[in-house]
Amino acid sequence: MTDTTTSRPAPVLAIHGGAGTLTRGAMSAEQEARYRAALAGILRAGQAQLAAGASSVDVVVEAVRQLEECELFNAGKGAVYTAAGTHELDACVMDGHGCRAGAVAGVSRTRNPILAARAVMEHSAHLLFVGAAADEFAARHGLEQVEPSWFGTPHRLEQLRRARQLQAGVLRDHDGQELLARDVLSLRGDARVSGPIDELTKFGTVGAVALDAADHLAAATSTGGMTNKQVGRVGDTPLVGAGTYANDATVAVSCTGTGELFIRACAAHDVSALMEYASLSLAEACERVVMQKLPPDAGGLIAVSARGEVCLPFNSEGMYRGYARVAAGEPVVAVYRSE
């Protein structure tokens, strides 16, 4: 899905809620509608913020905060479990104006990790805090702290139980996808999955990118990680240039997928580098990174260029995604590759 503009760009917001294996035949219309409504509602709110003159940083942080509060997605409330049955959450925000950034990794008590990442960006000389120290930093700056159990949901606990039963290690689409799908179906029986992308095998990350009326870009990303991940594992989300990147000269990018692959590819920054150094268009740069550099089934990304172009590519079977432009009507929301 690519959207382009040729005149002075109107402010625009794009968001994602994870990528993975589609289960169109195993969901109800009501279930699909919940996901689409959640994405559209967040996009409308961001659209209104941008129309009122809000900064791109304000808009992406608020969009991701709302995604963290929505149990449908794997960030904040409803985050997946580690192999030890705990929660470790990561987040990052980057301001394209001056390339400022802040990030946290492995937090377990800060209700909204994306707010902690912003606090790091705005109140610290450092860029990344981890674990208990990150939670303590967030608490010192007035951010709400919760019991670790607050993040859990019965659905996510069942997801961990199934992962253990399958002995599949970390659940990823690109590792034995056909075998895993068969095993998952046998365990599931005739039960329906919880959404249009299979929650047992989807990549769990949420993100937002935006261009505001002052022509400033920003990107924000948050995740609960991957089901059954080892304690202490950190993916691409909180790493500037891997899962999150924004530069007013080029593009804002937020990634979702198997984090190790995006880290090795420096995927988010590579989109920017291809635009800056090779003079590729946004669509060409995204094609090069997602479809050529990353392995099949790695995941995807969302990107908004300094010209207001939008590109939402992925090489998995589907990705929760959408965008909304100021004064352009209803948001565009999609899940499947065919949309």
C-alpha positions in Angstrom: 0.0 0.0 0.0 1.6 3.3 -1.1 0.1 6.8 -1.1 1.9 9.7 -2.8 1.4 13.5 -3.0 2.9 15.9 -5.4 2.0 19.4 -4.0 2.9 20.7 -0.5 2.0 17.7 1.7 -0.8 17.7 4.1 0.0 16.4 7.5 -0.4 12.6 7.7 -0.3 9.8 10.2 0.4 6.1 9.6 0.2 3.3 12.1 0.8 -0.5 12.3 -0.3 -3.1 14.8 1.9 -6.1 13.9 2.3 -8.5 11.0 2.0 -12.3 10.6 0.0 -15.3 9.4 -3.5 -14.6 8.1 -6.4 -16.7 9.3 -9.2 -15.1 7.2 -11.2 -18.3 7.3 -11.0 -18.8 11.1 -12.4 -15.5 12.3 -15.7 -13.9 12.5 -16.8 -10.7 10.9 -17.2 -9.2 14.4 -13.6 -10.0 15.3 -12.2 -8.5 12.2 -14.4 -5.4 12.7 -12.9 -4.9 16.2 -9.4 -4.7 14.8 -10.4 -2.4 12.0 -12.4 -0.1 14.3 -9.5 0.2 16.7 -7.1 1.2 14.0 -9.5 3.6 12.4 -10.4 5.2 15.8 -6.7 5.9 16.6 -6.1 7.3 13.1 -9.1 9.6 13.4 -7.8 10.9 16.7 -4.4 11.5 15.2 -5.9 13.1 12.1 -7.8 15.6 14.4 -4.5 16.3 16.3 -2.7 17.1 13.1 -5.5 19.3 11.9 -5.3 21.3 15.1 -1.6 21.9 14.6 -0.1 19.2 16.9 3.5 18.2 16.5 4.4 15.0 14.8 6.0 13.8 18.1 2.8 14.5 20.1 0.8 12.6 17.4 2.9 9.5 17.2 3.4 9.2 20.9 -0.3 9.5 21.5 -1.2 7.0 18.7 1.2 4.4 20.2 0.0 5.1 23.7 -3.6 4.3 22.6 -2.3 1.1 20.9 -0.6 0.2 24.2 -3.9 0.6 26.0 -5.7 -1.7 23.5 -5.6 -5.4 24.5 -6.0 -6.4 20.8 -2.3 -5.5 20.2 0.9 -6.7 21.7 2.2 -3.6 23.5 1.4 -2.4 27.0 -1.8 -4.0 28.3 -2.1 -7.4 26.5 1.6 -7.8 26.0 2.9 -11.3 25.4 4.7 -13.4 28.0 8.4 -14.3 28.2 9.5 -17.9 28.7 9.5 -17.2 32.4 5.9 -16.0 32.4 6.8 -12.4 32.8 6.5 -9.2 30.7 9.4 -7.2 29.3 8.3 -4.2 27.2 10.4 -2.0 24.8 9.7 1.3 23.2 11.3 4.1 21.2 10.5 7.6 19.9 12.5 9.7 17.5 12.0 13.3 16.5 13.1 14.0 12.9 13.7 17.6 13.8 17.3 17.3 15.1 17.2 13.5 15.2 16.5 13.4 19.0 15.5 10.0 20.4 14.7 8.2 23.6 14.1 4.5 24.3 13.5 2.0 27.0 13.9 -1.8 27.0 12.8 -4.6 29.4 10.4 -2.4 31.4 7.8 -4.3 33.6 6.1 -1.6 35.7 5.6 1.5 33.5 2.1 1.5 32.2 3.0 3.2 28.9 6.5 2.4 27.8 6.2 5.0 24.9 5.8 7.7 27.5 8.9 6.5 29.2 10.8 6.7 25.9 9.7 10.2 25.4 10.8 11.1 28.9 14.2 9.8 28.2 14.4 11.8 25.0 13.3 15.0 26.7 14.9 14.8 30.2 18.1 12.8 29.8 21.5 13.1 28.2 21.3 9.4 27.5 19.2 7.7 24.9 18.4 4.2 26.2 17.5 2.9 29.7 16.9 -0.8 30.4 15.1 -2.9 33.0 14.4 -1.6 36.6 16.4 1.5 35.9 14.1 2.4 33.1 11.1 2.0 35.3 12.7 4.0 38.0 13.5 6.8 35.5 9.9 6.8 34.3 8.6 6.9 37.9 10.8 9.9 38.8 9.3 11.8 35.9 5.7 11.1 37.1 4.7 8.3 34.8 2.2 5.8 36.1 3.6 2.6 37.5 1.6 -0.7 37.7 2.0 -4.2 39.0 3.6 -6.4 36.4 0.5 -8.5 36.3 -1.5 -5.6 35.0 0.0 -6.2 31.5 -1.3 -9.8 31.3 -4.5 -11.1 29.9 -5.9 -14.6 29.9 -5.6 -14.8 26.1 -1.8 -14.0 26.2 -1.3 -16.6 29.0 -3.0 -19.2 26.9 -0.8 -18.2 24.0 2.3 -18.9 26.2 0.8 -22.3 27.2 0.3 -23.3 23.6 3.8 -22.2 22.7 5.2 -24.4 25.4 3.0 -27.3 24.4 4.2 -27.0 20.8 7.8 -26.8 22.0 8.2 -24.3 19.2 10.6 -21.9 21.1 9.9 -18.3 20.1 6.9 -18.3 17.8 7.8 -16.8 14.4 6.3 -17.1 11.0 9.5 -17.9 9.2 10.4 -20.9 11.4 8.6 -24.0 10.2 5.5 -22.1 9.2 3.5 -24.9 7.7 4.3 -27.4 10.5 3.5 -24.8 13.2 0.2 -23.9 11.5 -0.8 -27.6 11.4 0.1 -28.1 15.1 -1.7 -24.9 16.1 -4.8 -26.0 14.3 -4.7 -29.4 16.0 -4.4 -27.7 19.4 -7.1 -25.2 18.6 -9.7 -27.7 17.6 -12.7 -25.9 16.3 -12.1 -22.7 18.3 -11.7 -19.5 16.4 -8.6 -17.4 16.7 -8.9 -14.0 18.3 -8.3 -11.9 15.2 -7.6 -11.7 11.4 -3.9 -12.3 12.0 -3.1 -15.5 14.0 -2.1 -14.4 17.5 -0.1 -17.5 18.0 2.3 -16.6 15.1 1.9 -12.9 14.5 4.8 -10.4 15.1 3.9 -8.3 18.1 4.8 -4.6 17.7 2.8 -1.4 17.3 4.1 1.8 15.8 3.3 5.2 14.3 4.9 7.7 11.9 3.8 11.2 11.1 4.5 14.4 9.2 3.1 17.6 10.8 2.1 21.0 9.4 5.6 22.3 10.2 7.1 19.6 7.9 8.6 17.7 10.9 8.7 13.9 10.9 8.5 11.6 13.9 8.4 7.8 14.6 7.4 5.8 17.6 7.4 2.1 18.2 6.4 -0.1 21.2 6.3 -3.9 21.8 5.8 -6.7 24.2 8.3 -8.7 22.2 7.7 -12.3 21.0 5.8 -15.0 22.8 8.1 -17.3 24.8 11.2 -15.1 24.3 14.1 -15.6 26.6 14.2 -13.2 29.6 16.5 -10.3 28.7 16.0 -10.6 25.0 15.8 -7.2 23.3 14.6 -6.8 19.7 14.8 -4.0 17.2 12.0 -1.8 18.6 14.1 0.3 21.0 17.2 0.5 18.8 17.4 3.7 16.7 18.1 2.8 13.1 16.9 -0.8 13.4 13.2 -0.7 14.4 12.7 3.1 14.6 14.1 6.1 12.7 13.1 9.6 11.8 15.0 12.4 10.0 13.3 15.5 8.6 15.5 15.3 5.5 14.2 11.9 4.4 11.7 9.7 6.2 10.1 8.4 9.4 10.0 4.6 9.8 8.6 2.1 12.3 9.2 -1.6 11.8 7.4 -4.8 12.9 8.8 -8.3 12.5 11.5 -10.7 13.8 13.7 -8.1 15.5 17.0 -9.9 15.0 16.6 -9.7 11.3 15.8 -5.9 11.4 18.7 -5.3 13.7 21.1 -7.0 11.3 19.7 -5.1 8.4 19.6 -1.7 10.2 16.3 -1.7 8.4 14.7 1.6 9.5 17.9 3.7 8.8 18.5 1.8 5.6 15.3 3.2 4.1 16.5 6.7 4.9 20.1 6.0 3.6 18.8 4.7 0.3 16.7 7.8 -0.1 19.5 10.2 0.9 22.6 8.6 -0.7 21.1 6.6 -3.6 18.3 9.1 -4.4 15.7 6.4 -4.4 12.0 7.3 -3.9 10.3 6.2 -0.8 8.6 3.3 -2.6 11.9 2.2 -4.1 13.7 2.3 -0.8 11.0 0.4 1.0 11.0 -2.2 -1.8 14.7 -2.7 -1.6 14.7 -3.1 2.2 11.6 -5.1 2.8 11.4 -7.2 -0.3 15.1 -7.7 -1.2 17.3 -7.2 1.9 15.1 -8.8 4.5 14.3 -12.5 4.3 10.8 -13.7 3.4 8.3 -13.6 6.3 10.5 -11.2 8.2 7.7 -8.7 8.7 7.2 -5.1 7.5 7.3 -1.4 8.2 5.4 1.8 7.8 7.0 5.0 6.4 6.2 8.6 5.8 8.6 10.7 3.7 9.4 14.4 4.0 7.2 14.9 0.9 4.2 13.3 2.7 4.4 10.0 0.8 3.1 7.0 2.7 4.4 3.4 2.1 3.3 0.4 4.2 5.2 -2.7 2.8 5.5 -6.1 4.3 6.8 -9.6 3.2 4.7 -11.6 5.6 1.1 -12.6 4.8 -0.5 -9.6 6.4 -0.1 -6.5 8.6 -2.5 -4.4 10.6 -2.0 -1.0 9.1 -3.5 2.3 8.0 -3.0 6.0 7.4 -5.0 9.2 7.6 -4.3 12.5 5.9 -5.6 15.9 7.1 -8.6 17.0 5.1 -8.7 13.8 3.1 -11.7 12.1 4.5 -11.9 8.7 6.4 -8.7 6.8 7.3 -7.5 4.0 5.1 -7.3 0.7 7.1 -6.1 -2.7 5.8 -5.1 -6.1 7.1 -4.6 -8.4 4.1 -2.1 -8.3 1.3 -4.8 -8.0 -1.3 -6.0 -4.7 0.2 
